[in-house]
Amino acid sequence: MSDSLVVYVLSDSIGETAERVLRAALSQFEDYSIIVKKFSYVTSKGILTQVLDEAADEADIVAYTFVLDELNQYVKEKGSSYSFAFIDLLSYIIDTIIEVKSWKPKREAGLIHSLDEEYFKQVEAIEFAVKYDDGKDPRGLLKADIVLIGVSRTSKTPLSMYLAHRGYKVANVPLMPEVSPPKELYVANSRRIIGLIIDPDKLVDIRSERLKSLGLGRGATYAAKSRIEQELKYALNIMEELDCSIVDVTHKAVEETANLIIEMVKNGQ
């Protein structure tokens, strides 16, 4: 008998779930020799039989996650004819939930993988939002699902991050009278550009609080109403020139604004 433990991992999907659970357990035996072989997309009795026959020559354990009921039943029927041990990594949990709640499982392979894809899409969108925040790299304007423009303190960054968690790649650009907008902004699809405006008095309060948090006085030009009105007028002219959608964020929470932007982008496509 070999000194190594040979484990076959079978799944009717990609098999990542089974492998992760198995390796978590095997980590307790890291001082020993363990060989793991994964078999993905075992979706029929014919394929399953071939893998089990191969396992008969070398495997000590066959661990599996089958959501397809016919494959689980097949293992139960044929399992006793093989010398290796079987470990069902999924059915016990599913059966327990059925027993407790009487719910009916979907019995669809690959659902967890689709969730993984959503997760990685979200991570990619967050990385995108960080990279192209505050006009850092105007090249992102041509790659973004959504482009936010507006004067300082109109929630461009919080909105970018919130939308990123919803899976949207967002770039944002601050608008200031002294700085011309990047040329990429005029090339980007205007239906994906959202202009953010706000009531001048509300922005005075927001900027004043910002200055206070930085230990600066309220008298700074940054929070002066005349300056803010100048900035907003300039920003509105740019938005009209771009012919983009405009959202007033004055009395809206980030979540509310984000949902409105998503609807605007969807309807504009």
C-alpha positions in Angstrom: 0.0 0.0 0.0 1.3 3.5 -0.9 2.4 5.8 1.9 0.5 8.6 0.1 -3.2 9.4 0.5 -4.8 9.7 -2.9 -8.0 11.6 -3.1 -10.2 12.1 -6.2 -12.5 15.2 -6.2 -15.5 15.0 -8.4 -18.1 17.6 -9.3 -20.8 18.2 -11.9 -19.6 21.8 -12.1 -16.1 23.2 -12.0 -15.3 21.6 -8.6 -13.9 24.6 -6.8 -16.3 24.2 -3.8 -15.4 20.5 -3.3 -11.7 21.2 -3.6 -11.8 24.1 -1.1 -13.7 22.2 1.5 -11.5 19.2 1.1 -8.2 21.1 1.2 -9.4 22.9 4.4 -9.7 19.4 6.0 -6.5 18.1 4.5 -4.5 21.1 5.9 -4.7 19.3 9.2 -2.5 16.5 7.8 0.1 18.7 6.0 2.9 16.5 7.4 1.8 13.6 5.3 1.9 12.9 1.6 -1.4 13.7 0.0 -2.3 13.6 -3.7 -5.5 15.3 -4.9 -6.9 14.9 -8.4 -9.9 17.0 -9.4 -12.4 16.0 -12.1 -14.7 18.8 -13.2 -18.0 18.6 -15.1 -18.8 15.0 -14.4 -22.4 15.4 -15.7 -23.4 11.9 -16.7 -23.4 8.3 -15.4 -21.1 7.4 -18.3 -18.4 9.9 -17.3 -18.9 9.1 -13.6 -18.3 5.4 -14.3 -15.1 6.1 -16.2 -13.7 8.2 -13.4 -14.7 5.7 -10.7 -13.1 2.9 -12.6 -9.9 4.9 -12.8 -10.1 5.7 -9.1 -10.4 2.0 -8.4 -6.7 1.6 -9.4 -5.2 4.2 -7.1 -7.7 6.3 -5.0 -8.2 5.9 -1.3 -11.0 8.4 -1.1 -13.5 9.8 -3.7 -15.0 13.1 -2.5 -17.8 14.7 -4.5 -20.3 17.5 -4.8 -23.1 16.5 -7.1 -26.3 18.6 -7.2 -27.7 16.4 -10.0 -29.8 13.9 -8.2 -29.2 11.1 -10.7 -25.5 11.2 -10.0 -26.0 11.0 -6.2 -28.3 8.1 -6.6 -25.8 6.3 -8.9 -23.0 6.7 -6.3 -25.3 5.2 -3.6 -26.2 2.3 -5.8 -22.7 1.5 -7.1 -20.6 2.7 -4.2 -20.4 -0.6 -2.4 -18.7 -2.3 -5.4 -15.6 -0.1 -5.0 -13.0 -0.5 -2.3 -12.3 3.2 -1.7 -14.2 5.4 0.7 -16.8 7.9 -0.6 -17.4 11.4 1.0 -20.4 13.4 -0.1 -19.5 17.0 0.6 -22.8 18.6 -0.4 -25.9 16.4 0.1 -25.8 16.3 3.9 -26.1 20.1 4.0 -28.8 20.2 1.3 -30.8 17.3 3.0 -30.6 19.0 6.4 -32.0 22.2 5.0 -34.8 20.3 3.3 -35.5 18.5 6.6 -35.6 21.7 8.6 -37.4 24.0 6.2 -39.1 21.7 3.7 -37.6 23.8 0.9 -37.1 22.4 -2.6 -33.5 22.8 -4.0 -32.9 23.9 -7.5 -30.7 20.9 -8.3 -28.8 23.0 -10.8 -25.0 22.6 -11.2 -22.7 25.6 -11.3 -24.7 28.1 -9.3 -21.9 28.8 -6.9 -19.6 29.4 -9.8 -21.9 32.0 -11.2 -21.8 33.7 -7.8 -18.0 33.6 -7.9 -18.1 35.4 -11.3 -20.3 38.1 -9.8 -17.8 38.5 -6.9 -14.8 38.8 -9.2 -16.7 41.3 -11.4 -17.4 43.4 -8.3 -13.7 43.3 -7.2 -12.6 44.3 -10.7 -15.1 47.2 -10.6 -13.8 48.4 -7.2 -10.2 48.3 -8.5 -11.4 50.3 -11.5 -13.1 53.0 -9.4 -10.0 53.4 -7.3 -7.7 53.7 -10.3 -9.8 56.2 -12.1 -11.1 58.3 -9.2 -10.9 62.1 -9.2 -9.7 62.3 -12.8 -6.4 60.5 -12.0 -6.2 58.9 -15.5 -8.5 60.2 -18.2 -8.0 57.0 -20.2 -10.5 55.4 -17.9 -13.3 57.6 -19.2 -13.3 55.5 -22.4 -13.4 52.2 -20.5 -16.0 53.1 -17.9 -19.6 51.9 -17.7 -20.5 55.2 -16.0 -18.6 58.5 -15.9 -19.5 61.0 -13.1 -18.7 64.6 -13.4 -19.3 67.5 -11.0 -17.7 70.1 -8.7 -16.0 69.2 -5.5 -18.1 67.6 -2.8 -21.0 66.3 -4.9 -20.4 62.7 -3.8 -18.6 61.6 -6.9 -16.2 59.2 -5.0 -18.8 57.7 -2.7 -21.1 57.1 -5.6 -18.3 55.6 -7.6 -17.6 53.1 -4.9 -21.2 52.3 -4.3 -21.8 51.7 -8.0 -18.6 49.6 -8.1 -20.1 47.3 -5.4 -23.0 46.9 -7.8 -20.6 45.7 -10.5 -20.3 48.9 -12.5 -16.9 50.3 -13.6 -17.0 54.0 -12.8 -14.6 56.9 -13.4 -15.2 60.4 -12.1 -13.9 63.8 -13.1 -13.9 67.0 -11.0 -15.0 70.1 -12.8 -13.1 73.4 -12.0 -13.2 76.6 -14.0 -9.4 76.9 -13.9 -8.9 73.4 -15.4 -10.2 72.3 -18.8 -11.9 68.9 -18.8 -9.9 66.1 -20.4 -10.4 65.6 -24.1 -11.5 62.0 -23.4 -14.6 63.3 -21.8 -15.8 64.6 -25.1 -15.1 61.3 -26.8 -16.8 59.1 -24.3 -20.4 58.0 -24.8 -22.6 60.9 -23.5 -25.3 58.4 -22.5 -22.8 57.0 -19.9 -21.9 60.4 -18.5 -23.9 61.7 -15.5 -23.5 65.2 -14.3 -24.0 65.9 -10.6 -25.3 69.2 -9.4 -26.3 70.5 -5.9 -28.0 73.5 -4.3 -25.3 76.2 -3.7 -26.4 76.8 0.0 -26.2 73.1 0.7 -22.7 73.0 -0.9 -21.6 75.9 1.3 -22.6 73.9 4.4 -20.8 70.8 3.1 -17.6 72.5 2.2 -17.6 74.5 5.4 -17.8 71.3 7.4 -15.0 69.9 5.3 -12.8 72.9 6.1 -13.7 72.6 9.8 -12.6 69.0 9.8 -9.3 70.0 8.3 -8.8 72.7 11.0 -9.3 75.6 8.5 -11.6 78.6 8.8 -14.9 79.1 7.1 -13.6 82.2 5.3 -11.7 80.2 2.7 -12.7 80.7 -0.9 -13.4 77.0 -1.2 -16.6 77.5 0.8 -17.5 81.0 -0.4 -21.0 81.1 -1.9 -19.9 83.3 -4.8 -17.1 80.9 -5.7 -19.5 77.9 -5.4 -22.0 79.6 -7.7 -19.3 80.2 -10.2 -18.2 76.6 -10.1 -21.7 75.3 -10.5 -22.5 77.6 -13.4 -19.3 76.4 -15.2 -20.1 72.7 -14.5 -23.6 73.1 -15.8 -22.3 74.6 -19.0 -20.0 71.6 -19.5 -22.8 69.2 -18.8 -25.0 71.0 -21.4 -22.2 71.0 -23.9 -21.8 67.2 -23.4 -25.6 66.7 -23.6 -25.4 64.3 -20.7 -27.9 63.3 -18.0 -28.0 65.5 -14.9 -28.8 64.5 -11.3 -29.5 66.9 -8.5 -27.9 65.3 -5.4 -29.0 68.0 -2.9 -31.5 66.0 -0.9 -30.6 62.4 -2.0 -28.7 59.7 -0.2 -25.9 58.0 -2.0 -28.0 54.8 -2.4 -30.9 56.8 -3.9 -28.7 58.6 -6.3 -26.9 55.5 -7.4 -30.2 53.7 -8.2 -31.3 56.7 -10.2 -28.0 56.7 -12.2 -28.3 53.0 -12.9 -31.8 53.4 -14.3 -30.6 56.4 -16.4 -27.7 54.4 -17.9 -29.9 51.4 -18.6 -32.5 53.5 -20.3 -29.9 55.4 -22.3 -28.3 52.3 -23.8 
